[in-house]
Amino acid sequence: MRTLLVADLHLSSDTPEINQGFYRYLEHTVPGADALYILGDLFDAWIGDDLLDANTHPLCGVAQEVIKHLRKLSSDGTAVYLMHGNRDFLLGERFINACQAFLLPDIEEVEIQGVPIVLLHGDSLCTRDEAYMAFRQQSRNPEWQAQMLALPLEQRVALAQSLRTQSGEANANKAEAIMDVTHQEVIHVMERHGVSTMIHGHTHRPHVHDLTVEDVPAKRYVLGDWDAQHGWDIVIERSDHTAPRLRQFSLTQLPDA
């Protein structure tokens, strides 16, 4: 009885070490697990599911490889759950169905191995970053998304690159605290869902935070982002007496389970 959670892989045609490390993780570590949760930013940018038809686009091959591995896990009995991140919010039904996966809402309350947990990507918790929150609201609007997806693929590729550049420049001028979660928003979400455990990614600041929610001890687990040498996950096992474990591992020495 084992469940795994990851986030922020940021797969692209420019990340071959991470791509191959993730494929090996799916082949070596995940098989036999009850479920795998991918909490957003599986891809560094996703510009629409019609990318799967663009054989000349370098990300197409990466996406097809991900689909192959996730579909095999699902076929072998591991439930696969995907959540939108701030980079791949245009992942659609075609990709999800091809993976034989389930798409989660932006905030999901779930019981994992007996533990009530609230899951989210984490960007919605960064309420002090007003410019990003405004973009987030716009980018989640179905009408805006429809307008974007109606653009030619090449135009969307250029737009995604422009947005990444603008985001990098803007973040370079922001205070570190602004780009981290807002503590009161964390408490508010946990109180609203009545849980004492939260798991998210997005901030690239892996840690286990102790806090108090409605006078009850609580924990917030933050997944790390993958790089060319290391990956991060959270494992929850029934034998652990419902205690999630955050772990970092080498992409060349993957955990067995």
Number of C-alpha atoms within 10 A of each C-alpha: 12 19 22 22 23 27 30 28 23 21 25 20 15 12 16 13 17 21 23 17 23 21 17 17 20 17 14 14 16 21 19 15 20 18 21 24 22 26 27 29 27 24 23 21 23 23 21 21 18 13 19 17 9 13 11 10 15 13 21 19 17 20 21 16 15 21 19 15 17 25 21 17 24 19 12 12 14 21 19 21 20 22 24 22 28 23 21 19 21 20 22 15 13 13 19 19 13 14 23 20 22 15 18 18 13 17 16 14 17 14 11 19 19 13 18 17 20 21 23 26 27 24 22 21 24 21 19 15 20 12 10 19 16 11 11 15 10 13 16 13 10 10 11 12 15 11 9 18 17 11 11 9 17 11 13 17 17 11 14 17 13 12 13 14 12 12 12 11 11 12 15 10 8 11 10 9 11 14 19 19 19 16 12 11 15 19 20 13 16 21 13 9 15 15 22 21 21 23 21 27 26 28 19 15 13 19 13 16 11 12 16 11 19 12 7 9 11 17 17 20 21 26 30 26 22 25 19 14 13 18 25 23 22 21 19 23 21 15 10 12 11 14 15 23 14 19 15 17 14 14 21 14 12 17 14 9 14
